[in-house]
Amino acid sequence: MDSFLFAMLLVFAIALGGRDQLIIAQFSEVEERNFGLLIAGAACAVMSAGVMAYAGSTMAAILPPRAADMLVAFALAIAAFELCWRVKVKPMKEPTRSYIAIGAVLLARQIGDAARFAIFALAAEAVYPTTAFIGGAIGGIAAIGLGWTLGLAQLQRFPLRTIRFGFGFCLIVAALVIGLNARYMFL
C-alpha cells in the first residue's frame, strides 16, 4: 500500500511541467479537449509505467540487495538530472490529428522522463512491484489529465521550472542518501 500511494503522488508531482504533460496540453488547446487525446495519453502513461516497473523489478531481482539499493540511487539521480533539464515544447505549425502518432511521441518522451525513472526506482525497491506500477500509472494519468484540462497557456502560468528544480534537488538528496547507505550501511 505504501509503494502504491508513494508512487502515485511522486509520479504526479514529478510529471508537473514534463514534456508529456506539455505536449498533451498543447494538443488539447488545438483540438479543443478531444477525449480521444486524453485516452491516448492515458494509455501511454499506463504502458510506460508498466515497462519501467517491469524493468526495475527485473533488474533488482537479479542483483544482490546492496547493489539493488545502488540501482535505486542511480535511477533517482537520473530522474533528478532530467528534472533539472530545460523542457522545451516547439509550437505546432500544423498539428497532427493521428492519435497513434501522438501516442508514439508521448510514449517515447515518457520512457526516459523523471517520473518513469521514479517508477523504476520504486518498483526495484518494492516488495510487490505491481503496486508501484499501478500507483505510477494512476499518477501519470492524473498528470496527463491535468495538462489536458488546463491547456498549455494556463499550465505555463505556474512556476513549473522552479517546481521541477525543487523536486530535482529532493531526488538528488534521496539518491545520495540511498547510495551512501548502500555503500556504507549507516542507516
HELIX and SHEET records of a PDB file:
HELIX    1   1 ASP A    2  ILE A   14  1                                  13    
HELIX    2   2 ARG A   19  VAL A   30  1                                  12    
HELIX    3   3 PHE A   35  ALA A   61  1                                  27    
HELIX    4   4 PRO A   65  CYS A   84  1                                  20    
HELIX    5   5 TYR A   99  ILE A  111  1                                  13    
HELIX    6   6 ALA A  114  GLU A  125  1                                  12    
HELIX    7   7 PRO A  129  LEU A  155  1                                  27    
HELIX    8   8 LEU A  160  TYR A  184  1                                  25    
END                                                                             
